[in-house]
Amino acid sequence: MFHGTFVFDFHDNDLDVLIPEVEGHVYRAGSWLGETELVCGEDHDHGAGKHEGPDTYTLSGVEDGSVRTLPLEHNLMLHETLVKDVDSRLHAKIRMPLPDRITTPRRGHLENNAENFEHAELLPKDYQDYLGTLQIFTYRFERDNALRLSCHPEHTLWEPAFSGGAVTLHLFAAPEHLHLMPPLNERKSHIQDAFLKCMELFEDMPLRIAKLPTNNEFDPADVPSGAIPEETEDLAPRIRRFAQLGRMKKDERDLNLVWFPSDAYDGDPAGCTSCGNRG
């Protein structure tokens, strides 16, 4: 599950998940509620000098799939060339096999017009008024102990754990707290800033969000078997929920109320968007 701001650069036989450096974002990976910082550790020697550029991770232990696009009805898919210095604009990137299936259960609604986008004429013809805020890639695998997310042979970042008949890896590139202040640049919103950082990975792509999505829809039918809707929650609302849980425990209140549906899935439009590119 990819929560937040990513650019999925699809190729014929694999894809690169590009994670832009965005002010205010934290970067984490791991099993649900057990995610840790997405860090490779100390500089490591690849046999040809010190590692340069962003940390590059590999997902291994899964079987190759064939899906080469995000769902077009829920996402912005570009056909653009990446800038030559793209690595300098990234916090990290992940090389992954193509998945068997991709769903986008959370997506923000933003119609294709000049009121919502600067340079709306640059939107591809297959854009259908939605920007994905959560992507779920589904893979098959033979052995759970072969699953790894790592940046070099001695490194491991994720301890896979079966739950509900599946193993789920969560990756976050999103704020840890709700957006109380805009970023320190010309944008008025953190959401606009995150979208800007995605577009800056492409050559001559001045497409910008002028208005925020009107709502952030959630469709539980797009959550694959083996996962549950609670896992799809963004990081900032989750942390707010944990704080609420602590206060309710302290006050000896009914802790079941912490999952009141209108609080957990209330159409919050603040989810950071992602996009795809057919490389």
Secondary structure, 3 states (H helix, E strand, C coil): CEEECCEEEECCCEEEEEEECCCCEEEEEECCCCCEECCCCCCCECCCCECCCCEEEEEECCCCCCCCCCCHHHCCEECCCECCCHHHHEEEEEEEECCCEEEEEEEEECCCCCCCEECHHHCCCCCCCEEEEEEEEECCCCCHHHCEEECCCCCCCCCCCEECCEECCEEEEEECCCCCCCCCCCCCCHHHHHHHHHHCCECCCCCEECCCCCCEEECHHHCCCCCCHHHHCCHHHHHHHHHHHHHHHHCCCCHHHHHCHHHHCCCCCCCCCCEEEEC
